[in-house]
Amino acid sequence: MEAESEPYVRLATMRQLHQAVADLNTARSLADTLQTVADGIVGGLGYELACVNMVRPDGDLVVAAFAGNSAAEALITGRVGSRASWERRLAMGQAWDELRFIPHTDGWVLLDDDVPQWHTDGPDPRFEDEWHPQDRLYAPMYASGGRFDLLGVISVDRPRNGRRPGAWGREALQMYASQSAIAISNAKLRANMQRALVRLEREQQALRASEESFRQAFEYAPSGMAIAELGGDQHGRLLRTNDALCRLLGRPASVLRRYSFADLVHPEDIGTLLRTSAEGGRTELRLGRRDGSYIWVSLRNSVVADTADGPRFLLTHVEDIEERKRHELHLAHRASHDALTGLPNSAELRSRLGARLCDRPHAATPSAVGALDAAYGDLDDPESRAHGYEVDTAPGGPYDHHVHAVAPDEGNDDGTKGLAVLFCDLDGFKSINDRFGHHTGDAVLIEVARRLTTCVRDGDTVARLGGDEFVVLADGLGAADAADLAVRLRNAIIPPIRVDGRAVRVGASFGIGWAACGMTTDEVLRSADQRMYIEKRSRAKVHRRAG
């Protein structure tokens, strides 16, 4: 809902949305799930009001949960709107992909229908995308059967920024509605299964009927289900799987009975599986398919007994969350990478650089101390120690586990290797933009990004700060190595770049800084930036011409 041009705002919104979706899976009952859906809209998506309307067995929709206004909640919770009125609203609304929007200019025809609603009067919008109190925005929720199997409708009101949601906000609301439908369906399934388990424990005389009910719930569940051994030498071995799990993993039931989940899990997720409690545990991890690929799933474990005093088994619910994970990765990538070049952006660069730095300097080499002395003063000086820059050399100290970043001595190549920070500013780029337009400028930036990326090693970082500024992080380099890398990168940029049949040239000025523990990311980047400007001023203008 915030300004979509700011990557860190998108990342914050994505985190809030991720938390709201995660909360859906913590609800204990269907009622808790419905209220969690409404609360997630208000807490995570930036709306002041949210209403969850659920389809009843007779087809009409009842207000099942409300969030944002206690007076409105007391007034309309439990009220029913006819299916015909709801279908009319969804049919006449403007289609925002799966969402439906009815502006206040069209909503007057709905004032007399029987759909429960809450709104206030307000002035006409002052600008095109301003939200009006009588605007209506609906997010339909569909069960696993598809668009014709309506589960309910989420209605939202009063965006906190006062504007109609843009593409970012619409995508977030639509994804949340999709995940809410899954959570509600799973809550209903869990309620049915819990009732079956209660019957198994309390109604010995109805054991066969309860067992059949459980069998059908297991076999025909829309999500994957498995029963595994609990305890003993064969702990975790799959005893029984339903068709949904077989389809999900692309393996027949006879083959799955040879495995446990530990045999199928991605090697990187073994620790996650082991940390999951067997009784009531839940986690998200990747399981291997027959074709060698991996799919993200949510595992929820519970324990059931064969009879009242019989052996216990592990019942595992396996839910396909591949699409949600793909959405999360897509949103995370958009928030941490430059939209034009695809390189890591400023926020991601600072995150990677900051991960290598701690707040105390390392005294392993005289060159490291000298570099930090330049930034902070003499580390042996009492005044420097008073500011918290005392070098900690005690074994087992709080920083003993940390691999310190140190700065090589550029005047004395003693073999010290460090994390080089190469700040690059293009020479003559502005004249290309002015003469040939931003289209040509964008093409130049994309090609420069490609050339920089091809000249560095795997594991090095090439990032775009913005405009025509780039930064390269290269670890394990000495002073001479960093100077050679700057020359190679400059030589890679200089050759002509062809755009729309025209050859243009840009130059590049590089400043080499070093990341050392005890410095902040801003100090590291500022040091490299200052050295870049010194290098730019020292070079003859003829070598910096472009066009």
Disulfide bonds with the S-S distance in Angstrom:
none
